[in-house]
Amino acid sequence: MWKEENDCLERTFEFKDFSEAFAFMTRVALEAEKMGHHPEWSNVWNRVQIRLCTHDAGDKVTDLDRQLAANIDKLLA
């Protein structure tokens, strides 16, 4: 579940192993590139933490962030 905190949408995803986490990051990267909107993220072994906020809007959550979050969720369906 995404949390809106500190003017960002945040969510941590957990996978079976590093390979699954990295494959997920690759799919997210392709979606983000299509949208022209890129996440702040980190990866430690099987966990991927994603933060979304729009820098051009003063580092606030915008509809673009919400749409990318929804598209990321669809990648898990």
C-alpha positions as CSV (number, residue, x, y, z in Angstrom):
1,M,0.0,0.0,0.0
2,W,1.3,3.4,-0.9
3,K,1.7,6.0,1.9
4,E,1.7,9.7,1.4
5,E,4.4,11.1,3.7
6,N,6.7,14.0,3.6
7,D,5.3,15.2,0.3
8,C,6.0,11.9,-1.4
9,L,4.2,8.6,-2.1
10,E,6.3,5.8,-0.6
11,R,6.1,2.1,-0.8
12,T,8.4,-0.8,-0.1
13,F,8.1,-4.0,-2.1
14,E,9.5,-7.4,-1.1
15,F,10.4,-10.2,-3.4
16,K,11.7,-13.8,-3.2
17,D,15.3,-12.8,-4.0
18,F,17.5,-10.2,-5.7
19,S,16.7,-11.4,-9.2
20,E,13.0,-10.9,-8.8
21,A,13.5,-7.5,-7.2
22,F,15.8,-6.5,-10.1
23,A,13.3,-7.7,-12.7
24,F,10.6,-5.6,-11.0
25,M,12.9,-2.6,-11.1
26,T,13.5,-3.1,-14.8
27,R,9.7,-3.2,-15.5
28,V,9.3,-0.1,-13.4
29,A,12.1,1.7,-15.2
30,L,10.5,1.0,-18.6
31,E,7.1,2.3,-17.4
32,A,8.7,5.4,-15.8
33,E,10.6,6.1,-19.1
34,K,7.4,5.8,-21.1
35,M,5.7,8.3,-18.7
36,G,8.8,10.6,-18.5
37,H,8.5,10.5,-14.8
38,H,11.2,8.8,-12.7
39,P,11.2,7.5,-9.2
40,E,13.6,7.8,-6.3
41,W,14.4,4.3,-5.2
42,S,16.7,2.0,-3.5
43,N,17.3,-1.7,-3.6
44,V,18.7,-4.0,-0.9
45,W,18.7,-7.7,-1.9
46,N,15.0,-8.6,-2.1
47,R,13.5,-5.2,-1.2
48,V,12.8,-2.2,-3.4
49,Q,11.8,1.1,-1.8
50,I,10.2,3.7,-4.1
51,R,9.5,7.3,-3.5
52,L,7.4,9.4,-5.9
53,C,7.1,13.2,-6.0
54,T,7.2,15.7,-8.7
55,H,10.3,17.9,-8.5
56,D,8.9,20.4,-11.1
57,A,6.0,21.0,-8.7
58,G,8.2,21.8,-5.7
59,D,8.7,18.2,-4.6
60,K,5.0,17.6,-4.0
61,V,2.7,14.7,-4.9
62,T,0.9,15.3,-8.2
63,D,-1.5,13.3,-10.4
64,L,1.6,12.1,-12.3
65,D,2.9,10.5,-9.2
66,R,-0.4,8.9,-8.5
67,Q,-0.6,7.6,-12.0
68,L,2.9,6.1,-11.9
69,A,2.1,4.5,-8.6
70,A,-1.1,2.9,-10.1
71,N,0.9,1.7,-13.1
72,I,3.6,0.2,-10.8
73,D,0.8,-1.7,-8.9
74,K,-0.5,-3.1,-12.2
75,L,3.0,-4.6,-12.8
76,L,2.4,-6.9,-9.8
77,A,-1.0,-8.1,-10.9
